[in-house]
Amino acid sequence: MLDAYIIERIQREREREEARRRRVPLRIEKPPPSTREDRSESDPPERGSTVIDFHL
């Protein structure tokens, strides 16, 4: 007979394999290339600062 440890290990490996098969692969698409012609020359680039409060 197999030890309980070995049986649990086999079960965990099977569960991991099933979880891997069920995952849906992510598809990351590149954004379309931007051109400088999209922005008019009179509009300055958007810049600024943001305050982030990590103390919730």
N, C-alpha and C positions, 0 to 999 in steps of 0.2 A: 504494500500500500504506500501511497505517497503521503508525505507529511502535509499537514494543513498549510504550512508556509508555502510549499511548492504549488499546491492547488490554488491558493489565493493569488500567487504570482502569475500563474497561467491565466487565471480569470482577468486580472488587471491588464495583462498584455493584450488579451482578446478585446477587452473593452476599449483600450486605447486605439487599437487598430480599427475598430468599428467607428469610433469617434473621428478618426482621420478620414475615413471614407465618406462620412456624412457631411464633412465640411464643404462649403461652397467656396471655390477659389475667388479671391477678390480680383476685380478687373479695374485697374487704374488707367484712366485715359489721360493722355497729355492734353493740356489746354491748347487751343489754337494759337499759333504764333501771333503775337501782337506787333503792330507796326507803329512807328512814331507818327504816321499820318492820321491815326485815329484821334489823337489828341491835338487840339488846336494850339498854336504857339502862344496864344495869349493866356491860356490856362496854366497856372503854375502846377508843378507836381504836388500831389497830396502828401503832406507830411504833418507830423504832430507827435504827441506823446500820449501815452495811456497809463493811468494809475491803476494798478491791480492790488486789491486788498486780499491778502491770503489769510487774514484773521477773521474767520467766520464764526 
